[in-house]
């Protein structure tokens, strides 16, 4: 479905009833990467999978998508769907957006799950790399990025064709704007002790983007978090280990229901 949120038309899918759970995809993906996990979830949950600004079937205006902008879009989506509080489960960049939401709108957060994500800001070198990648996207289109990132996202070849397809159908303007927004995001480490909602941190032990130590540090700093470390998973735990990720999310939904 499409709904108007701030200055964009935002696409989302939803199913089920119960605790609102918003599943946020990472960069440079879309809502479909959550599908394997959603199929394995059995809790009483209203599951919502948006395409973030710039990705999938949502609009991709030019500019810089700050993580606060992505958080504001989520707030707008929740308002449009009459959701007072939600569990936000963010994969990687989706986790950065969820942390920004937790900072700006703590009263609207029922729970937090960070999947292959972390709370640090970019180093100067990472920022520079992102800006180069943004320029490259606008100059050459998505293929060089897809060629480079696909094997890094998962070592398992069975996912490569699908990841490649998702990246290629995203718009270069949207991906470039998200890269620029990630480059300027602030560090959220100091915020973590104040996020006292039921939380979950999932780490893939073979993740080439987020070292497991980062995930462990985030879980240790969150007052109420479970840490799940998955052997055999890279940066796409929701695709690579859907049963395990779904069961950890189901447990979190239950905790929210009982809290
Ligand atoms: C993602 O998967 O969202 C990105 O790899 C995150 C990042 O580049 O920091």
Boltz pocket constraint, residues with backbone or C-beta under 6 A from the ligand:
constraints:
  - pocket:
      binder: B
      contacts: [[A, 25], [A, 26], [A, 27], [A, 28], [A, 91], [A, 92], [A, 93], [A, 94], [A, 116], [A, 182], [A, 209], [A, 235]]
      max_distance: 6.0
